[in-house]
Structure formats: C-alpha cells, structure tokens
C-alpha cells in the first residue's frame, strides 16, 4: 500500500467532493462584494506581514479572490467567466482521475506552498494565480493531448499551452526578484510530489478517451473511469 493510499484510508473521510465548485462559488460571492463596495480587496489578499499582526483571515481569504477584482467592460467579464469555467473544467477532470481525497490533498499542498513562499517575502502581496496554475499544469501533465478551443474555434492541445506556461514560470524565476522567483517554483514543487520529477515520462490517458473542452466535465468523468487511472495512483 502506497503512502497516499494510507493517507486516504485514514483521512479520506475529511475530503470535500466537488471542492472546485465551492471555490468558484466563493470567488463569485467575493467578486459581487467587491463590485458593490461591501468588501475591501486590500483586506482579503495575502500579505504575510499583515497576517502575523492579527489579520489571520488573509491566510484563507486570498484563495477566494476572483481572477479579476474589477471589470472594465465586456472583455474583462468574458475573461473572468472563462477563467472560472476553465478552472472548473480542469479541476473536475483532476478529481475524476485522482478521486476527491487526492485532489483535495493536491490543492492543500499548493495552498501551503503558496503561504510558505509568501512568508519568505512577508512584505509582498501573494496572489492565488500560481495555485490555479498548478491545477492547469497537473491536468496538462496527465492529459497532454486534451484539446481546448481557443476563442471557441481554434483547437489547441493543452500540452502546448502548458509549455508556454512553463516558459513564463522560467522567465519569472530567472528574471523575477523576490516573491516572483519564489512563487514560480510552486507549481512544479506541488506537481512533483504527485507525479514524479520527469514531465516527459508522464502517463497519459488512452487515446480518444478525452474529448474537446467543449464536452464539459461530465463527459470527462464518463470517459475516465477509475480503472484507467494513471499507474502512479495504483499499488
């Protein structure tokens, strides 16, 4: 029995099925609160220096910050809704592959790594961007041939989008200073814990099992039964 199997046997009852939906709902509610002026974004973001001086809620509320805190026109609204939809699609896909407990654990490790990296540079603001990026890269790692329809027209395999993301993180790490360089390592560290250190050797789903992103999470779950999970989750 693997280490993850032992953890799941002992703590699996504490997992939250469909946690991606709860995170998105929380972000939508926070966004409405920001738009109506009920909530102050400066009081919700993660700034470790403020957290250690009594504003402990920042350690949790930063996860609920929406992709865009304010909308300036239809374009920003479209990108915000698309970000939520994509996070739901990929997060639900990972949960269908790994199961609720292991997906919950993946998010928890990403959350802890984000907070820990933030305390390395306590005066800086820490966004949740790289936590969502970890979900994207994990999905691309396991399903490199999955297609996303850019602008709902142009089909692009997710592995090429992931390559661009890795290039971005590499640039942040090489050229960035302080928290930018530190945070650029988190998606890789979290993914390595689950999938091993070599992205090129990642097990993939059987050809044809995954449809276009337009099929939605339900189609993904139907196409990926537990019996076809990658070998890294099996004894």
N, C-alpha and C positions, 0 to 999 in steps of 0.2 A: 504494500500500500504506500503510495507516494505521500510526501509531506502535505501537498494540497488536499489529497483525499482525507488525511487525518484531520486537517483543519475543517474541512467541510462536514465531516462526521460530527465533530464536536461543536461547531459554531454555525452550521448551516441553517439552523432554525432562526438565526438572527438576521438572515439576509432579507432584502426588500425586493420582491419581484416587481418588475416594471419600474425600477428606480429612475430610468431615463425620463419617463413621463412626469414623475414628481419634480425632478429638477427643472424641466421645461415649464411646468405649471408655476413653479416658484419664480422663475425668471419672468414669466409673463406678468404675474402679480406685481413683482417689483418694478417692472417697466411701467405698468399703469400708475403705480405710486409715484414714480419719478416724473412721469408726464404731467400728473396732476399737482405736483409740488408737495405731496404728502411726505415723501421720503427724500432724504438728503443723500446723494450718492457719495459725498465725502465721508459720511458716517458708516458706510457699508463696505467700502473697499478694504482690502487687506493692507494695512500699514503696520508692520510688527512693532514699531516704536510706540504707536498709539495703543496697540493691543496689550502691551506689557504695563501700560499705565492705566489700566482699568477698563479699556474698551474691548473686552474679551470677545464680544459678539462678532467682531471683524474676522475672527478666525473661521467663522461659519458663513457669514452673510456674503462674503466675496464670491462664493460659488453660485449664488443666485443673481449675480449681476448679469443683465442681458448682453447679447453681443454688441449692441449699440445702445448707449444710455439715453440718447436723444435722437429723434428723427427729423431730418431736414428734407422733407419731400418724399415723394413716392418711391424713389430709388432706395433710400435708406430703409423704408418699411419693407420693401421686397427683399433686400439683403438680410434683414433681421429675421423675417419669416423663413427665408431659405436656410439660414443658419440653424434655426430651431428644427426645421424639418430634417436637415441633414444629420444633426446630432441624434434625433430620434431614430432615423433610419439606421445609422451605423451602430448606435448604442443598442438598439433592439436586436440587430444582427449579431453583435458580440454576445449578448445574453442568450440568444438562441443557440450559439455554438458552445459557449462555456458553461451555461447554466447561471442561475441567479447569483449563487454564492460567489463564484469565481469572478463574475463580472463586478459584483459589489466590492470584492477584495481588490480588484484592479483599480477601480475608482478610488477606493480608500487609500491605496498606496500612492496614487497620483496626487491625491489631496494632501497627504502627509509630506510628500516630497516637495510640493509647492510651498507649503507652510514652512518647512525646514529651510528651503532655499531662500525664502523671504527673510528669515531671521539672520541669514548671513549678511544681508544688507538691510538692517532694520529701518532705515530712514526712507527707503524707496517704497513705491506703491507696487503691489504684486497683483497682476490680473489673473483671471482664470483661463486665459487663452491657451496656455500650453497644456492644461488639463484636458480641454476638449481636443487639442491636437494629439494627445496620447491615444484617445479613442479612435480618431481618424487613422493614425499610423498602425494601430493594432489591427484594425479591420483590413487595411490595405496589406499588411503583412500576411494575414491568413487567407486573403482572397484577392490576389494581385490582378486577376483578370476581370474582376467585377467592373461593370461599366456605369458611369454616371453620364447623364445627358446634360452637357453644358448648354445653358440657355434653352434647355428642353429640346435641343435639336442636334447638337454635335456630340456623338458618343465618344467618350474618352475612358480608357482603362484606368482604374484608380491607382495602379502602380506608378503611372507617370505623374499623377498629381502628388503622390507620396514622395516621389523623387524630388519634385520642386519644393515640397515641404522640408525635406532633409537638407536641401541646398540652403534654404532660408535659415534653418536652425544652425547650420555650419557657419554661415556668414555672421549670424548673431554671436556665435561662440568665438569666432576669430576676431571680429571687428568690434563686438559689443564690449561694454565696460560694466563692471559691477553686476547687478542683478540680471541684465540681459544675457550675459555669457553664462551665468549660473543657471538661469531658467531654461536655456536652450538645451541643457543636458537632461532635463527631467523626462521628456517623452521617451528617450532612449533607455534611461535607467529603469523606468517602470515597465516598459515593454520587455526588456531583457530578463526581468525577474520571471516573467510568464513564459517567454518564448525562446530563451537562449540567446547567445551573443552573435549569431550569424544570420542576418536577414536574408541572405541569398539562399539559405537552406530551409526556408520556412515551408512547412507542409501546407498544401493548398487544398481547396475543396475539389471534388471531382468535376471535370469539365462539364459545363452545361447545367450545373446544379443551381447557379445563381443567375438570376435574370437582371435586366436593367433596373436601375434605381427606381424607375417609374413603377415597378411592380409593387413596391412598398414592403414594409417589414413583415406583414403576414405571409407574403409569398416567400420571403427569405426564410422564415421559420418553417414553412412547409417543406422547403427544398433542402433543409439541413437537419435531418433527424439526429438524435444523439448517437446513433450507431455510426455515423460518418464523421464524428468529430476528429480533429487532428490528433495524431498519436501522442502529442505532448500532454494530453489530458487523460491518457489511459495508463493503466498499470503496466 
